[in-house]
Amino acid sequence: MTKTPSGLELNGAVDYHYERFPPKITDYQRLIKPISAAASALARYDQMLKGMHNSEILLAPLRSQEAVVSSRMEGTISTLDEVLRYEADQEGDEEHAEQRYRSEAVEVHLYSRAMHVAQSSIKDGAPISKWLLRSTHKMLLGFGRGASMSPGEFKTEQNYLADRIKRKVLFVPISPERLNDGLDSLFHFMENEDWEILIRTALVHLEFEAIHPFKDGNGRIGRMLIPLMLWRSGVISQPYFYMSGYLEQRRDEYVDRMREVSASDAWTDWIVFFLEALEAQANENLKKAEEIRDLYEKMKEQFRETLSSQWNISALDFVFTRPIFRNNVFTSKSGIPSATAHRFVRSLVEAGLLRTLSPASGRRPAMYSFEPLLALVRS
């Protein structure tokens, strides 16, 4: 029985598909309808975002939820509320905030931060490159368990995807000796506009996961690549498209489809699966975005009635951006005069729109949550 140095059984493991990327796709007929359906769903989702008051502000909580789900797929378990509380303390300059939260919450926060850094780099003109992946990875694994897994460095030893309970290797990624060639081929293909962009995105995601260039964090980085590619190519106008919900629900099929590519060249089956995932997730994201938009419109009236001020919309935009916050951040960063901001918080608590998570204590400001939005995003 062949085993890895760490004692995992290698018999029956699938090896990386050397010399077979990019593939030769011959049955394009199977892809016509899935491409059309996925493209239409993405277009509807993007059109809705373009019509929103401020898509970045209104979808901010969904970025955090994506970080929670994508991290959960890799075994990092936290909750949206826990992550948002940590972020509220971070923004409120709370000393030693990391020490009061589980490392899992901080790690999930770093996913959001790493994604934001990658988006900012691309917006400034940086290509999706080895440098971008390494800098994003360095941010992602900058704290907790990941800090010992060579953040920002490509692997130098063979890694494995394994069933840890059965102590059995499922997949052997590309070897460290072939890694640079594999990455060069991946990035060359990423820029090849002869391939339809949705098919290209499907294949880039799969190839990145098959190469598995880092010791840890590959799944999260690979899922980040999906919205980054769609955004950079113009398929979506904002980099807000989150796939982890669908992939988590169908995790076994997701993993099996990728393994079958290396095992039996089932490239078209993978592409069809990915396109169907894009369509389903675009429809789900559209539904959630519409619910957030409808809540925003409903809250505009309630904030107007409750606050009776020219600063109504400023307060509303703030709580949609930060559904959990410290009072000092509201008074200093909402753009609302300090005395008015303090009055707003009292009025919104009395109206049941804000909930007090922790009262003011000594020099520590009170923490509040905007429950109408959190209830929607949690669901």
Secondary structure as GFF3:
##gff-version 3
##sequence-region A 1 379
A	DSSP	beta_strand	14	15	.	.	.	ID=ss1
A	DSSP	alpha_helix	29	50	.	.	.	ID=ss2
A	DSSP	alpha_helix	55	58	.	.	.	ID=ss3
A	DSSP	alpha_helix	60	72	.	.	.	ID=ss4
A	DSSP	alpha_helix	80	91	.	.	.	ID=ss5
A	DSSP	three_ten_helix	97	100	.	.	.	ID=ss6
A	DSSP	alpha_helix	103	123	.	.	.	ID=ss7
A	DSSP	alpha_helix	130	140	.	.	.	ID=ss8
A	DSSP	three_ten_helix	144	148	.	.	.	ID=ss9
A	DSSP	beta_strand	161	163	.	.	.	ID=ss10
A	DSSP	beta_strand	168	172	.	.	.	ID=ss11
A	DSSP	three_ten_helix	176	178	.	.	.	ID=ss12
A	DSSP	alpha_helix	179	190	.	.	.	ID=ss13
A	DSSP	alpha_helix	197	211	.	.	.	ID=ss14
A	DSSP	alpha_helix	218	232	.	.	.	ID=ss15
A	DSSP	alpha_helix	244	249	.	.	.	ID=ss16
A	DSSP	alpha_helix	251	264	.	.	.	ID=ss17
A	DSSP	alpha_helix	267	307	.	.	.	ID=ss18
A	DSSP	alpha_helix	312	321	.	.	.	ID=ss19
A	DSSP	beta_strand	324	326	.	.	.	ID=ss20
A	DSSP	alpha_helix	327	333	.	.	.	ID=ss21
A	DSSP	alpha_helix	338	350	.	.	.	ID=ss22
A	DSSP	beta_strand	354	358	.	.	.	ID=ss23
A	DSSP	beta_strand	367	370	.	.	.	ID=ss24
A	DSSP	alpha_helix	371	378	.	.	.	ID=ss25
###
